[in-house]
Amino acid sequence: DREVTSIVEKFIKGIVLKNVLFYDDPTAASKSFKSTRFILDSPLVFSSLGFRGRYQKSMFDSMAKVLKYAGAKFVVLNETVAEMERLLSALESKFKTLDAQIDIRQSDITRYFRKERWTPARIRESRITLRTQLKKVFEVRASPDRSREFTANETTLAEFLRDDQYEDEGEISQRVQHDIDCVAATL
């Protein structure tokens, strides 16, 4: 059940964040995270840019500050940047008319862009400068070579990630394929 999975994911993220934020010995944390690289997916990267709202940006900034203090590094894969550019390009097109905006899939990003009255030109500028902006803050790099031993059950993962409301059964959307590629790169 997707709702239960979502609740469990949030619970686990909360435990991880609590453990990092309330680390008893910051010097020990610094040693333990010194060689740790966190590979960020698009929702976190959009949060870091403030595209999901001020609250999400504040939460990301707080988490990043603690993890950086503990020695962690952040990585954004080229595939994630490409996914973000595709999304911004689609939003740029959708924001050209009010009718198109009404039909758009609701998300933190679309709500924020509407609330802040983003124009197609502003979205285009953000898309064009996205990679440059990200390189100022994160390590942006290609995915490592895929190893079959770590990616044995991609079909099941694809089915789990598929959104029944927007994707047909058996269809692997660009979004789902991106997530599969990122999981494989992380493993």
C-alpha positions as CSV (number, residue, x, y, z in Angstrom):
1,D,0.0,0.0,0.0
2,R,1.5,3.3,-1.1
3,E,0.1,5.3,1.8
4,V,1.6,2.9,4.4
5,T,4.9,3.0,2.5
6,S,4.9,6.8,2.5
7,I,4.3,6.9,6.3
8,V,7.1,4.3,6.9
9,E,9.5,6.3,4.7
10,K,8.8,9.5,6.6
11,F,9.2,7.7,9.9
12,I,12.6,6.3,8.8
13,K,13.7,9.6,7.5
14,G,12.7,11.2,10.8
15,I,14.7,8.7,12.8
16,V,17.8,9.2,10.6
17,L,17.5,13.0,10.9
18,K,17.0,12.8,14.6
19,N,20.1,10.6,15.0
20,V,22.1,13.1,13.0
21,L,20.8,16.2,14.7
22,F,21.2,14.9,18.2
23,Y,24.5,13.1,17.8
24,D,26.0,13.0,21.2
25,D,29.6,13.6,20.1
26,P,29.9,15.9,17.1
27,T,33.6,15.0,16.7
28,A,32.7,11.3,16.4
29,A,30.0,12.3,13.8
30,S,32.6,14.2,11.9
31,K,34.8,11.1,11.8
32,S,31.9,8.8,10.8
33,F,30.6,11.0,7.9
34,K,34.0,12.1,6.6
35,S,33.9,9.9,3.6
36,T,30.1,9.7,3.2
37,R,28.5,11.0,0.0
38,F,24.8,11.6,-0.1
39,I,23.3,11.3,-3.6
40,L,20.4,13.7,-3.8
41,D,17.4,13.1,-5.9
42,S,15.4,15.9,-7.5
43,P,12.9,16.6,-4.7
44,L,15.8,17.4,-2.3
45,V,17.7,19.4,-4.9
46,F,14.5,21.4,-5.7
47,S,14.1,22.0,-2.0
48,S,17.7,23.2,-1.8
49,L,16.9,25.8,-4.5
50,G,13.7,26.9,-2.7
51,F,11.5,25.6,-5.6
52,R,9.3,23.7,-3.2
53,G,8.7,26.6,-0.8
54,R,10.5,28.4,2.0
55,Y,9.7,25.7,4.6
56,Q,11.2,22.9,2.5
57,K,14.3,25.0,1.7
58,S,14.7,25.8,5.4
59,M,14.4,22.1,6.3
60,F,17.0,21.1,3.6
61,D,19.4,23.9,4.7
62,S,19.2,22.7,8.3
63,M,19.8,19.1,7.4
64,A,22.6,20.0,5.0
65,K,24.3,22.2,7.6
66,V,24.4,19.4,10.2
67,L,25.6,16.8,7.7
68,K,28.3,19.1,6.3
69,Y,29.5,19.9,9.8
70,A,29.7,16.1,10.3
71,G,31.9,15.8,7.2
72,A,29.3,14.6,4.6
73,K,29.4,15.6,1.0
74,F,26.5,15.9,-1.4
75,V,26.4,14.6,-5.0
76,V,23.8,15.3,-7.7
77,L,24.0,12.9,-10.7
78,N,23.9,14.3,-14.2
79,E,20.7,12.2,-14.8
80,T,19.0,14.0,-11.9
81,V,20.0,17.4,-13.4
82,A,18.5,16.2,-16.8
83,E,15.3,15.1,-15.1
84,M,15.0,18.5,-13.4
85,E,15.6,20.3,-16.7
86,R,12.9,18.2,-18.3
87,L,10.5,19.1,-15.5
88,L,11.3,22.8,-15.7
89,S,10.9,22.7,-19.5
90,A,7.4,21.1,-19.1
91,L,6.4,23.6,-16.5
92,E,7.6,26.5,-18.6
93,S,5.3,25.3,-21.4
94,K,2.4,24.7,-19.0
95,F,2.7,28.1,-17.4
96,K,2.1,29.9,-20.7
97,T,-1.7,29.8,-20.4
98,L,-4.1,29.6,-17.5
99,D,-6.0,26.7,-19.0
100,A,-2.7,24.7,-19.2
101,Q,-2.0,25.6,-15.6
102,I,-5.3,24.2,-14.4
103,D,-4.6,20.8,-16.0
104,I,-1.1,20.6,-14.5
105,R,-0.3,17.8,-12.0
106,Q,-0.2,19.4,-8.5
107,S,3.0,19.3,-6.6
108,D,5.0,21.4,-4.1
109,I,6.8,23.0,-7.1
110,T,3.7,23.9,-9.1
111,R,2.0,25.3,-6.0
112,Y,5.1,27.4,-5.1
113,F,5.5,28.7,-8.7
114,R,1.8,29.7,-8.8
115,K,1.9,31.3,-5.3
116,E,5.1,33.3,-6.2
117,R,3.7,34.1,-9.7
118,W,6.5,32.6,-11.7
119,T,6.4,33.4,-15.4
120,P,7.5,31.1,-18.2
121,A,10.5,33.4,-18.7
122,R,11.6,33.0,-15.0
123,I,11.2,29.2,-15.2
124,R,13.2,29.2,-18.5
125,E,16.0,31.2,-16.8
126,S,16.1,28.8,-13.9
127,R,16.2,25.8,-16.3
128,I,19.1,27.3,-18.3
129,T,21.2,28.2,-15.3
130,L,20.3,25.1,-13.2
131,R,23.5,23.1,-13.8
132,T,25.7,26.2,-13.1
133,Q,23.8,26.9,-9.9
134,L,24.0,23.3,-8.7
135,K,27.8,23.1,-9.3
136,K,28.3,26.0,-6.9
137,V,26.8,24.0,-4.1
138,F,27.1,20.3,-4.9
139,E,29.4,17.9,-6.7
140,V,27.6,17.2,-10.0
141,R,28.8,14.1,-11.8
142,A,28.0,11.1,-14.0
143,S,26.6,7.9,-12.5
144,P,29.1,5.2,-11.9
145,D,29.0,2.2,-14.3
146,R,26.1,-0.1,-13.6
147,S,26.9,-3.5,-11.9
148,R,24.4,-6.3,-12.6
149,E,25.0,-7.8,-9.2
150,F,23.3,-4.8,-7.5
151,T,20.4,-4.4,-9.9
152,A,18.7,-7.8,-10.1
153,N,15.1,-6.8,-9.6
154,E,14.5,-3.7,-11.6
155,T,11.1,-4.8,-12.8
156,T,9.7,-5.1,-9.3
157,L,11.2,-1.7,-8.4
158,A,9.7,-0.1,-11.5
159,E,6.2,-1.5,-10.6
160,F,6.6,-0.2,-7.0
161,L,7.6,3.3,-8.3
162,R,4.9,3.5,-11.0
163,D,2.1,6.0,-10.2
164,D,-1.2,4.3,-11.2
165,Q,-2.9,7.7,-11.7
166,Y,-0.4,8.9,-14.3
167,E,1.3,5.8,-15.8
168,D,-0.2,2.8,-17.5
169,E,0.6,-0.7,-16.2
170,G,3.8,-2.0,-17.6
171,E,4.9,1.4,-18.8
172,I,8.2,2.8,-17.5
173,S,8.1,6.6,-17.5
174,Q,11.1,8.8,-17.7
175,R,10.6,9.5,-14.0
176,V,10.5,5.9,-13.0
177,Q,13.5,5.0,-15.2
178,H,15.4,7.9,-13.7
179,D,14.7,6.6,-10.2
180,I,15.8,3.1,-11.2
181,D,19.0,4.5,-12.6
182,C,19.7,6.5,-9.5
183,V,19.1,3.5,-7.2
184,A,21.5,1.4,-9.3
185,A,24.1,4.2,-9.2
186,T,23.7,4.5,-5.4
187,L,24.1,0.7,-4.9
